[in-house]
Amino acid sequence: MTDAEMLLWSKLRGKQLNGFQFYRQKIIDNYIADFYCPIPLNPPLIKGD
């Protein structure tokens, strides 16, 4: 994981973002989302290096 991903994950895990549960690396169709929240139907797209 990159430094940016580690920082983001530290804020997402444990329902720290408005109580939403996030998961790491969820397969969606032919893609792998690095971070996934099942409540909002569209996972945020965050591109790293």
C-alpha positions in Angstrom: 0.0 0.0 0.0 1.2 3.5 -0.8 1.6 6.1 2.0 -1.6 7.9 0.6 -3.5 4.6 0.7 -2.4 3.9 4.2 -3.5 7.3 5.3 -6.9 7.0 3.6 -7.4 3.5 5.0 -6.6 4.7 8.5 -9.5 7.1 8.2 -11.9 4.7 6.5 -11.6 1.6 8.7 -13.6 1.2 11.8 -16.6 3.2 10.5 -14.7 6.5 11.2 -16.3 8.2 8.1 -19.9 9.0 9.1 -20.4 5.5 10.3 -20.0 3.9 6.9 -18.3 0.5 6.7 -15.5 0.3 4.1 -13.8 -2.8 2.8 -10.5 -3.3 1.0 -10.2 -4.7 -2.5 -13.7 -5.7 -3.6 -14.2 -7.3 -7.0 -16.9 -5.4 -9.0 -17.5 -6.8 -12.5 -14.0 -6.9 -14.2 -12.5 -4.4 -11.8 -11.0 -4.4 -8.3 -12.0 -1.4 -6.1 -9.3 -0.7 -3.6 -11.8 0.7 -1.2 -15.5 -0.3 -1.2 -18.5 0.9 0.8 -21.7 -1.1 0.2 -24.1 1.8 1.2 -23.3 4.4 -1.6 -23.8 2.4 -4.8 -20.7 3.9 -6.5 -17.3 3.3 -4.9 -15.0 6.4 -4.8 -12.3 6.3 -7.5 -9.0 7.2 -6.0 -6.0 6.8 -8.3 -2.5 6.4 -6.9 1.0 6.2 -8.5 
